[in-house]
Amino acid sequence: MAAYDDLRTAVAKVDALAHAVEMMFDDAPWGGEIDSQRLERLAHLVGATAEAAAAALVAVDTLNADLLNPTIAADAAHGHRE
């Protein structure tokens, strides 16, 4: 089922971004002068992680909709509108 694949992909993306943020944060030299470029990259990674998490929630909602009302989901997939 495509919805499961979409959900797995969305969650994997969140996991990868969160891991990158964690590594970058842990490797940062917080005791001295902070590199503004490194801090900006970290901020972008945090933002991308939040966006990926929102996309994962959409994938969960889509899966729930498919499971709760497969007739409407099938109609939507074939371009039918009520």
Buried (B, 14 or more C-beta within 10 A) or exposed (E): EEBEEBBEEBBEBBEEBBEBBEEBEEEEEEEEEEEEEEEEBBEEBBEBBEEBBEBBEEBBEBBEBBEEEEEEBEEBEEEEEE
